[in-house]
Amino acid sequence: MIRTAVISALGVLITLVGALVAIVASFLTKGGNFPHLVGRFWAWSIVYVSRVKVSVQGLEHIDPGAAYVYMANHQSMFDIPSLLGYLPVQFRWLAKMELFRIPVFGYSLARVGYIGIDRSNRKSAYKSLQEAAQKIAQGVSVVVFPEGTRSTDGQIKPFKAGGFYLAIRSGRPIVPVVIYGSHHVMPKGRLRINRGQIILSINPPIETTHYNNKNKEDLKELVRSTMKRDLDKIAKKAQSSKLKAEREMAFMILKIDRLHFQSLIFFMALSFELLAFSSNMGV
């Protein structure tokens, strides 16, 4: 808990400084690209002080200059710095409005150009989605958590419709991004921050131009099944690597134990020889 308290204190300080710098940068530059880089530095800092490793696979599937709707599963609060720090493209968050009400931090989100969704007000939510669709159509990528909330067990939950409305309305492809490992680092409902490794797996884009509101559910199921399949694949590979490491460790311990046993036998035999030699000398 002491480690978590220290990390949390550093995290608050880093967040405050990063938010203030992003606010100032938003007044000095247009478009939000530079403040986004400030946010990326904030994310790297949070990951670094937490002693968490993040690796990315599948970058070859995306064009950094193209606009996409990135859809990621949501396992933990650590998903945010992982994506912001290690998804090497310019994007804007589509986030719940509650985050925009946090002092300083929320204002920095708005200044950078992130889009808040008021889920308690249907009319306001629809207006926000229209605004987001226009931004995407103009060439801005967004990141969405289609589950709408964090998973309690690390598994992918049912998807909300908002992100798919955005993709269909803007005509931009959906890029499924699978996050693995963040649930272990900081599970939902717990404050403890554990060391660990997080994997971001970027899947090939899924075109949306031939989908509409009538077959939107088909698109939703396609994206969800793609992400579930990839998550299962990563989990099995990680489990296999863990078992292999455990077997290697057990073999190493067995090897050391055998060496210790052989050494013990050698020294016992040597002791008997010395005793016999001493007895003979005495005679």
Residue frames as qw, qx, qy, qz and C-alpha x, y, z in Angstrom:
[[0.000, 0.883, 0.469, 0.000, 0.00, 0.00, 0.00],
 [0.327, -0.726, 0.111, 0.594, 2.94, 2.35, 0.63],
 [0.356, -0.045, 0.616, 0.701, 4.04, 1.85, -2.98],
 [0.117, 0.647, 0.677, 0.332, 0.52, 2.64, -4.22],
 [0.197, -0.892, -0.280, 0.296, 0.32, 5.76, -2.03],
 [0.353, -0.523, 0.327, 0.703, 3.65, 7.05, -3.40],
 [0.266, 0.204, 0.708, 0.622, 2.61, 6.35, -7.00],
 [0.008, 0.786, 0.611, 0.090, -0.77, 8.03, -6.41],
 [0.249, -0.828, -0.076, 0.497, 0.88, 11.14, -4.97],
 [0.306, -0.311, 0.521, 0.733, 3.28, 11.34, -7.91],
 [0.209, 0.431, 0.774, 0.414, 0.38, 10.69, -10.29],
 [0.038, -0.880, -0.441, 0.171, -1.63, 13.60, -8.87],
 [0.261, -0.715, 0.193, 0.619, 1.38, 15.91, -9.18],
 [0.295, -0.073, 0.695, 0.652, 2.16, 14.78, -12.74],
 [0.150, 0.626, 0.734, 0.218, -1.52, 15.11, -13.72],
 [0.095, -0.889, -0.264, 0.363, -1.78, 18.63, -12.30],
 [0.244, -0.576, 0.393, 0.674, 1.38, 19.82, -14.04],
 [0.274, 0.122, 0.795, 0.527, 0.43, 18.08, -17.32],
 [0.123, 0.752, 0.647, 0.018, -3.08, 19.55, -17.27],
 [0.107, -0.864, -0.053, 0.489, -1.76, 23.09, -16.71],
 [0.255, -0.382, 0.587, 0.666, 0.81, 22.73, -19.51],
 [0.245, 0.366, 0.820, 0.365, -1.87, 21.34, -21.86],
 [0.063, 0.859, 0.461, -0.212, -4.17, 24.29, -21.06],
 [0.139, -0.760, 0.224, 0.594, -1.41, 26.82, -21.78],
 [0.282, -0.151, 0.756, 0.571, -0.41, 24.95, -24.96],
 [0.270, 0.575, 0.763, 0.118, -4.03, 24.93, -26.16],
 [0.075, 0.917, 0.196, -0.340, -4.03, 28.74, -26.15],
 [0.179, -0.683, 0.468, 0.532, -0.71, 28.96, -28.00],
 [0.060, -0.153, 0.855, 0.493, -1.43, 26.38, -30.73],
 [0.668, 0.180, -0.024, -0.721, -4.41, 25.38, -32.86],
 [0.707, 0.203, -0.599, -0.317, -5.88, 21.96, -33.51],
 [0.806, -0.462, 0.225, -0.295, -4.93, 20.26, -30.26],
 [0.884, 0.296, -0.329, 0.149, -2.00, 18.28, -31.68],
 [0.297, 0.509, -0.559, 0.583, 0.67, 19.76, -29.43],
 [0.530, -0.411, 0.409, -0.619, -1.46, 19.46, -26.25],
 [0.973, 0.007, -0.099, -0.206, -2.02, 15.83, -27.24],
 [0.681, 0.391, -0.487, 0.382, 1.76, 15.34, -27.21],
 [0.161, -0.499, 0.512, -0.680, 1.80, 16.89, -23.73],
 [0.840, -0.203, 0.158, -0.478, -0.82, 14.32, -22.77],
 [0.908, 0.235, -0.340, 0.066, 1.38, 11.58, -24.18],
 [0.315, 0.471, -0.590, 0.576, 4.27, 12.71, -21.99],
 [0.537, -0.377, 0.375, -0.655, 1.89, 12.66, -19.00],
 [0.958, -0.002, -0.072, -0.278, 0.90, 9.07, -19.89],
 [0.714, 0.376, -0.502, 0.311, 4.53, 7.93, -20.23],
 [0.015, -0.497, 0.553, -0.669, 5.29, 9.46, -16.84],
 [0.749, -0.268, 0.238, -0.557, 2.37, 7.69, -15.14],
 [0.965, 0.140, -0.213, -0.056, 3.37, 4.33, -16.65],
 [0.525, 0.494, -0.528, 0.449, 7.04, 4.86, -15.73],
 [0.210, -0.467, 0.547, -0.662, 6.52, 5.73, -12.05],
 [0.853, -0.149, 0.177, -0.468, 4.14, 2.77, -11.75],
 [0.225, -0.426, 0.865, 0.142, 6.84, 0.39, -13.05],
 [0.749, 0.374, 0.497, -0.228, 4.45, -0.98, -15.67],
 [0.219, -0.268, 0.679, 0.648, 5.64, -2.13, -19.11],
 [0.626, 0.568, 0.290, -0.449, 3.50, -1.51, -22.20],
 [0.296, -0.188, 0.747, 0.565, 4.10, -3.25, -25.53],
 [0.565, 0.527, 0.080, -0.630, 2.29, -2.68, -28.81],
 [0.375, -0.045, 0.843, 0.384, 1.69, -5.15, -31.62],
 [0.376, 0.600, 0.696, 0.117, -0.06, -4.74, -34.96],
 [0.019, -0.707, 0.007, 0.707, 1.05, -1.20, -35.82],
 [0.156, -0.132, 0.706, 0.678, 1.51, -2.32, -39.41],
 [0.152, 0.534, 0.826, 0.096, -2.29, -2.51, -39.74],
 [0.036, 0.891, 0.371, -0.260, -2.84, 1.26, -39.51],
 [0.450, 0.529, 0.127, 0.708, -1.89, 4.34, -41.51],
 [0.347, -0.403, -0.408, 0.742, -0.79, 7.03, -38.98],
 [0.020, 0.096, -0.157, -0.983, -2.10, 9.75, -41.30],
 [0.330, -0.343, -0.695, -0.538, -5.59, 8.26, -41.74],
 [0.415, -0.270, 0.334, -0.802, -8.64, 8.88, -39.54],
 [0.454, -0.136, -0.876, -0.085, -10.16, 5.94, -37.69],
 [0.645, -0.543, 0.087, -0.531, -12.56, 5.17, -34.91],
 [0.329, 0.291, -0.850, 0.290, -10.38, 3.19, -32.49],
 [0.763, -0.430, -0.097, -0.472, -12.43, 0.88, -30.29],
 [0.293, 0.365, -0.801, 0.373, -10.73, -0.62, -27.23],
 [0.671, -0.469, -0.573, -0.037, -11.92, -2.94, -24.49],
 [0.156, -0.722, 0.269, -0.618, -11.89, -1.32, -21.04],
 [0.766, -0.164, -0.590, 0.196, -10.23, -3.29, -18.23],
 [0.585, -0.467, -0.317, 0.582, -8.75, -0.67, -15.95],
 [0.026, -0.965, -0.047, 0.256, -7.99, 2.99, -15.29],
 [0.441, -0.513, 0.519, 0.523, -4.56, 2.16, -16.71],
 [0.589, 0.485, 0.576, 0.293, -6.09, 1.75, -20.17],
 [0.171, 0.973, 0.144, -0.054, -6.07, 5.54, -20.54],
 [0.188, -0.825, 0.451, 0.284, -2.32, 6.19, -20.06],
 [0.630, -0.083, 0.711, 0.301, -1.53, 3.00, -22.00],
 [0.520, 0.650, 0.508, 0.221, -3.45, 4.14, -25.08],
 [0.078, 0.995, 0.013, -0.068, -2.49, 7.80, -24.80],
 [0.341, -0.761, 0.490, 0.252, 1.19, 7.04, -24.32],
 [0.432, -0.267, 0.806, 0.304, 1.70, 4.11, -26.67],
 [0.561, 0.603, 0.558, 0.104, -0.81, 4.45, -29.52],
 [0.393, -0.346, 0.214, 0.825, 1.47, 6.55, -31.76],
 [0.141, 0.499, 0.564, 0.642, -1.17, 8.56, -33.61],
 [0.149, -0.057, 0.191, -0.969, -3.05, 11.80, -33.06],
 [0.301, -0.449, -0.797, -0.269, -6.52, 11.14, -31.67],
 [0.298, -0.360, 0.225, -0.855, -9.20, 12.63, -29.45],
 [0.009, 0.113, 0.936, -0.334, -11.02, 10.88, -26.62],
 [0.503, -0.393, -0.390, -0.664, -14.74, 10.30, -26.60],
 [0.282, -0.007, -0.794, 0.539, -15.34, 10.23, -22.84],
 [0.289, -0.690, -0.663, 0.003, -18.13, 10.47, -20.31],
 [0.004, 0.820, 0.075, 0.568, -19.01, 14.01, -19.26],
 [0.699, -0.704, -0.105, 0.064, -18.15, 13.31, -15.59],
 [0.763, -0.085, 0.042, 0.639, -14.43, 13.48, -16.46],
 [0.270, 0.557, 0.165, 0.768, -14.88, 17.00, -17.80],
 [0.421, -0.823, -0.170, -0.343, -16.19, 18.15, -14.42],
 [0.791, -0.359, -0.156, 0.470, -12.91, 17.35, -12.62],
 [0.083, -0.968, 0.060, 0.230, -11.21, 20.68, -11.73],
 [0.108, -0.723, 0.555, 0.397, -8.28, 21.64, -13.99],
 [0.359, -0.094, 0.887, 0.274, -8.11, 18.15, -15.56],
 [0.419, 0.596, 0.683, -0.059, -11.59, 18.44, -17.08],
 [0.207, 0.897, -0.003, -0.391, -10.89, 21.92, -18.44],
 [0.159, -0.549, 0.689, 0.446, -7.70, 20.66, -20.08],
 [0.440, 0.221, 0.856, 0.157, -9.69, 17.88, -21.79],
 [0.361, 0.809, 0.432, -0.172, -12.08, 20.42, -23.26],
 [0.032, 0.862, -0.274, -0.425, -9.29, 22.75, -24.39],
 [0.304, -0.328, 0.805, 0.391, -7.46, 19.94, -26.19],
 [0.494, 0.216, -0.444, -0.716, -10.62, 19.08, -28.13],
 [0.052, -0.070, -0.993, 0.085, -11.75, 15.86, -26.46],
 [0.450, -0.266, -0.405, -0.750, -15.46, 15.17, -26.68],
 [0.195, -0.040, 0.782, -0.590, -17.68, 14.66, -23.64],
 [0.410, -0.269, -0.724, -0.486, -20.83, 12.53, -23.79],
 [0.368, -0.174, 0.480, -0.777, -23.60, 13.27, -21.30],
 [0.249, -0.090, -0.945, -0.194, -25.16, 9.82, -20.95],
 [0.053, 0.399, 0.732, -0.549, -27.80, 11.09, -18.54],
 [0.359, 0.629, 0.135, -0.676, -29.28, 13.35, -21.23],
 [0.692, 0.295, 0.620, 0.222, -30.25, 11.61, -24.47],
 [0.394, 0.900, 0.179, 0.055, -30.62, 14.84, -26.47],
 [0.155, -0.897, 0.395, 0.125, -27.25, 16.16, -25.29],
 [0.649, -0.264, 0.675, 0.231, -25.58, 12.81, -25.96],
 [0.661, 0.547, 0.479, 0.184, -26.94, 12.75, -29.53],
 [0.207, 0.977, -0.060, 0.001, -25.64, 16.30, -30.11],
 [0.390, -0.712, 0.556, 0.176, -22.19, 15.31, -28.84],
 [0.714, 0.053, 0.658, 0.232, -22.13, 12.28, -31.15],
 [0.531, 0.794, 0.272, 0.119, -23.02, 14.48, -34.13],
 [0.048, -0.950, 0.302, 0.065, -20.18, 16.84, -33.22],
 [0.570, -0.441, 0.664, 0.196, -17.78, 13.92, -32.94],
 [0.725, 0.386, 0.544, 0.169, -18.93, 12.47, -36.29],
 [0.360, 0.932, 0.023, 0.041, -18.21, 15.81, -37.96],
 [0.259, -0.813, 0.509, 0.115, -14.70, 15.92, -36.47],
 [0.686, -0.134, 0.690, 0.188, -13.97, 12.36, -37.62],
 [0.645, 0.648, 0.390, 0.110, -15.28, 13.11, -41.12],
 [0.176, 0.969, -0.175, 0.014, -12.84, 16.04, -41.23],
 [0.684, 0.479, -0.483, 0.261, -9.93, 13.68, -40.55],
 [0.219, -0.569, 0.594, -0.525, -9.66, 13.43, -36.75],
 [0.573, -0.060, -0.817, 0.009, -9.37, 9.99, -35.15],
 [0.530, -0.531, 0.251, -0.612, -11.18, 9.22, -31.90],
 [0.274, 0.116, -0.931, 0.213, -10.80, 6.51, -29.27],
 [0.669, -0.316, -0.068, -0.670, -13.92, 4.92, -27.83],
 [0.108, -0.126, 0.942, -0.291, -14.51, 2.34, -25.09],
 [0.469, -0.158, -0.553, -0.670, -17.60, 0.64, -26.59],
 [0.433, -0.314, -0.822, 0.195, -18.37, -1.24, -23.36],
 [0.249, -0.777, -0.204, -0.541, -19.06, 2.12, -21.72],
 [0.553, -0.738, 0.290, -0.258, -17.40, 1.11, -18.44],
 [0.076, 0.554, -0.826, 0.078, -14.57, -0.99, -17.05],
 [0.811, -0.065, -0.546, -0.202, -14.87, -4.76, -16.95],
 [0.604, -0.643, 0.343, -0.322, -14.81, -6.31, -13.48],
 [0.886, -0.195, 0.418, 0.056, -13.26, -9.61, -14.62],
 [0.244, -0.500, 0.607, 0.567, -11.17, -8.61, -17.64],
 [0.397, 0.320, 0.811, 0.287, -13.63, -10.11, -20.13],
 [0.041, -0.054, -0.331, -0.941, -15.25, -8.09, -22.91],
 [0.258, 0.429, 0.671, -0.547, -18.76, -6.94, -22.03],
 [0.395, 0.675, 0.597, 0.181, -21.66, -6.02, -24.39],
 [0.324, 0.051, 0.176, 0.928, -21.11, -2.92, -26.50],
 [0.186, 0.679, 0.354, -0.616, -23.00, 0.38, -26.51],
 [0.588, 0.622, 0.474, 0.207, -24.23, 1.81, -29.80],
 [0.006, -0.943, 0.002, 0.332, -22.66, 5.31, -29.69],
 [0.320, -0.552, 0.582, 0.505, -19.27, 4.48, -31.19],
 [0.433, 0.225, 0.797, 0.356, -20.85, 2.55, -34.06],
 [0.243, 0.883, 0.387, -0.111, -23.14, 5.47, -34.83],
 [0.147, -0.837, 0.286, 0.444, -20.00, 7.62, -35.10],
 [0.397, -0.252, 0.748, 0.468, -18.22, 5.22, -37.43],
 [0.388, 0.507, 0.737, 0.220, -21.23, 4.76, -39.73],
 [0.122, 0.933, 0.266, -0.210, -22.10, 8.47, -39.75],
 [0.130, -0.818, 0.375, 0.417, -18.53, 9.54, -40.56],
 [0.851, 0.497, -0.138, -0.098, -17.81, 6.64, -42.93],
 [0.075, 0.721, -0.673, 0.148, -14.48, 5.97, -41.22],
 [0.735, 0.051, -0.676, 0.012, -13.12, 2.45, -40.55],
 [0.699, -0.653, 0.156, -0.249, -13.16, 0.94, -37.07],
 [0.475, 0.463, -0.700, 0.263, -9.85, -0.27, -35.67],
 [0.831, -0.505, -0.185, -0.140, -10.38, -2.85, -32.88],
 [0.220, 0.603, -0.613, 0.461, -7.72, -2.45, -30.17],
 [0.838, -0.380, -0.389, -0.047, -7.40, -5.20, -27.57],
 [0.085, -0.708, 0.508, -0.483, -5.92, -4.36, -24.17],
 [0.888, -0.201, -0.413, 0.030, -4.53, -7.22, -22.10],
 [0.631, 0.025, -0.468, 0.619, -2.92, -7.07, -18.65],
 [0.055, -0.440, 0.162, -0.882, -4.25, -3.76, -17.31],
 [0.729, -0.485, -0.271, -0.399, -6.88, -5.62, -15.26],
 [0.826, -0.214, -0.361, 0.376, -4.04, -7.17, -13.25],
 [0.367, 0.282, -0.206, 0.862, -2.25, -3.84, -12.85],
 [0.160, 0.033, 0.392, -0.905, -5.28, -2.04, -11.39],
 [0.064, -0.399, -0.897, -0.181, -8.58, -3.94, -11.23],
 [0.270, -0.542, -0.265, -0.750, -11.85, -2.03, -11.12],
 [0.670, -0.651, -0.231, -0.272, -12.85, -1.13, -7.58],
 [0.813, -0.393, -0.095, 0.419, -9.32, -1.36, -6.15],
 [0.015, 0.986, -0.155, -0.054, -6.80, 1.37, -5.47],
 [0.666, -0.467, 0.491, 0.311, -3.73, -0.87, -5.35],
 [0.554, 0.744, -0.304, -0.218, -1.38, -0.52, -8.33],
 [0.873, -0.221, 0.402, 0.166, 0.54, -3.69, -9.21],
 [0.046, -0.569, 0.632, 0.524, 3.58, -4.10, -11.41],
 [0.717, 0.288, 0.634, -0.037, 2.90, -5.89, -14.66],
 [0.173, -0.154, 0.603, 0.764, 2.90, -5.85, -18.42],
 [0.510, 0.582, 0.372, -0.514, 0.16, -4.44, -20.62],
 [0.359, 0.039, 0.723, 0.589, -0.25, -5.47, -24.25],
 [0.438, 0.583, 0.104, -0.676, -1.98, -3.30, -26.87],
 [0.435, 0.076, 0.811, 0.383, -2.97, -5.37, -29.89],
 [0.342, 0.504, -0.075, -0.789, -4.09, -3.42, -32.96],
 [0.594, 0.282, 0.750, 0.077, -6.30, -5.36, -35.37],
 [0.218, 0.158, 0.551, 0.790, -6.83, -4.57, -39.07],
 [0.287, 0.176, 0.124, -0.934, -9.40, -1.82, -39.80],
 [0.261, 0.422, 0.868, 0.008, -13.01, -2.84, -40.46],
 [0.022, -0.152, -0.364, -0.919, -14.72, -0.82, -43.18],
 [0.164, 0.414, 0.679, -0.584, -18.08, 0.76, -42.27],
 [0.200, 0.229, -0.303, -0.903, -19.24, 2.23, -45.57],
 [0.421, -0.126, -0.751, -0.493, -21.64, -0.64, -46.31],
 [0.254, -0.390, -0.810, 0.358, -23.29, -0.47, -42.86],
 [0.212, -0.475, -0.144, -0.842, -26.22, 1.67, -41.73],
 [0.407, -0.286, 0.489, -0.717, -28.59, 1.92, -38.75],
 [0.883, 0.009, -0.115, -0.454, -30.50, -1.12, -39.96],
 [0.934, 0.083, -0.314, 0.149, -27.53, -3.50, -39.89],
 [0.041, -0.787, 0.439, -0.432, -25.56, -1.70, -37.18],
 [0.802, -0.422, 0.357, -0.227, -25.91, -4.72, -34.89],
 [0.947, 0.265, 0.003, 0.180, -24.03, -6.85, -37.43],
 [0.393, 0.707, -0.326, 0.489, -21.12, -4.39, -37.32],
 [0.455, -0.672, 0.388, -0.437, -21.21, -4.37, -33.54],
 [0.950, -0.180, 0.242, -0.086, -21.04, -8.16, -33.39],
 [0.808, 0.485, -0.133, 0.306, -18.23, -8.30, -35.95],
 [0.128, 0.745, -0.407, 0.512, -16.07, -5.87, -33.96],
 [0.641, -0.537, 0.390, -0.385, -16.83, -7.57, -30.63],
 [0.992, 0.018, 0.126, 0.017, -16.10, -11.08, -31.95],
 [0.629, 0.617, -0.264, 0.392, -12.83, -9.84, -33.47],
 [0.112, -0.709, 0.455, -0.527, -11.75, -8.38, -30.15],
 [0.828, -0.363, 0.310, -0.293, -12.82, -11.42, -28.12],
 [0.957, 0.248, -0.046, 0.141, -10.95, -13.76, -30.43],
 [0.445, 0.652, -0.359, 0.498, -7.79, -11.65, -30.19],
 [0.404, -0.651, 0.407, -0.498, -8.08, -11.32, -26.39],
 [0.957, -0.175, 0.189, -0.137, -8.42, -15.10, -26.01],
 [0.832, 0.436, -0.169, 0.298, -5.40, -15.62, -28.26],
 [0.152, 0.705, -0.422, 0.550, -3.24, -13.20, -26.25],
 [0.654, -0.523, 0.342, -0.426, -4.42, -14.71, -22.94],
 [0.998, 0.012, 0.060, 0.011, -3.55, -18.25, -24.08],
 [0.654, 0.550, -0.276, 0.441, -0.13, -17.15, -25.29],
 [0.140, -0.699, 0.412, -0.567, 0.54, -15.33, -22.01],
 [0.842, -0.366, 0.261, -0.296, -0.58, -18.36, -20.01],
 [0.950, 0.237, -0.083, 0.183, 1.65, -20.62, -22.10],
 [0.388, 0.652, -0.368, 0.538, 4.62, -18.30, -21.54],
 [0.464, -0.626, 0.371, -0.506, 3.90, -18.25, -17.81],
 [0.969, -0.160, 0.150, -0.115, 3.76, -22.06, -17.63],
 [0.799, 0.444, -0.209, 0.347, 6.99, -22.30, -19.63],
 [0.080, 0.703, -0.414, 0.573, 8.69, -19.87, -17.26],
 [0.708, -0.484, 0.323, -0.399, 7.41, -21.83, -14.26],
 [0.995, 0.077, 0.001, 0.068, 8.71, -25.11, -15.74],
 [0.579, 0.579, -0.311, 0.481, 12.10, -23.54, -16.42],
 [0.250, -0.677, 0.409, -0.558, 12.22, -22.21, -12.86],
 [0.897, -0.296, 0.219, -0.245, 11.25, -25.60, -11.44],
 [0.914, 0.299, -0.128, 0.240, 13.93, -27.27, -13.59],
 [0.287, 0.685, -0.382, 0.550, 16.50, -24.76, -12.40],
 [0.546, -0.579, 0.381, -0.471, 15.56, -25.35, -8.75],
 [0.992, -0.056, 0.095, -0.062, 15.75, -29.12, -9.34],
 [0.723, 0.515, -0.256, 0.382, 19.15, -28.67, -10.95],
 [0.038, -0.692, 0.438, -0.572, 20.37, -26.60, -7.99],
 [0.788, -0.407, 0.288, -0.361, 18.96, -29.13, -5.53],
 [0.978, 0.163, -0.061, 0.114, 20.73, -31.95, -7.38],
 [0.467, 0.624, -0.365, 0.509, 23.97, -29.99, -7.31],
 [0.374, -0.631, 0.415, -0.538, 23.55, -29.41, -3.57],
 [0.947, -0.197, 0.161, -0.197, 22.86, -33.12, -3.05],
 [0.861, 0.367, -0.193, 0.294, 25.92, -34.13, -5.06],
 [0.162, 0.686, -0.419, 0.572, 28.02, -31.64, -3.10],
 [0.658, -0.518, 0.328, -0.437, 26.67, -33.04, 0.16],
 [0.999, 0.020, 0.028, 0.016, 27.55, -36.61, -0.90],
 [0.636, 0.563, -0.299, 0.435, 31.02, -35.50, -1.95],
 [0.093, -0.664, 0.449, -0.590, 31.74, -33.75, 1.36],
 [0.848, -0.354, 0.237, -0.314, 30.33, -36.70, 3.33],
 [0.955, 0.214, -0.093, 0.182, 32.57, -39.12, 1.41],
 [0.394, 0.649, -0.360, 0.542, 35.52, -36.76, 1.93],
 [0.457, -0.631, 0.365, -0.510, 34.78, -36.61, 5.66],
 [0.972, -0.165, 0.128, -0.103, 34.72, -40.40, 5.90],
 [0.795, 0.437, -0.212, 0.364, 38.03, -40.58, 4.02],
 [0.078, 0.701, -0.398, 0.587, 39.61, -38.06, 6.40],
 [0.722, -0.490, 0.295, -0.389, 38.30, -39.97, 9.42],
 [0.995, 0.062, 0.011, 0.081, 39.68, -43.24, 8.05],
 [0.570, 0.593, -0.295, 0.486, 43.00, -41.55, 7.28],
 [0.250, -0.697, 0.388, -0.548, 43.15, -40.13, 10.81],
 [0.902, -0.311, 0.200, -0.221, 42.42, -43.54, 12.31],
 [0.918, 0.281, -0.106, 0.260, 45.16, -45.16, 10.25],
 [0.285, 0.694, -0.354, 0.558, 47.65, -42.50, 11.29],
 [0.550, -0.613, 0.331, -0.460, 46.75, -43.10, 14.92],
 [0.992, -0.093, 0.091, -0.004, 47.45, -46.86, 14.57]]
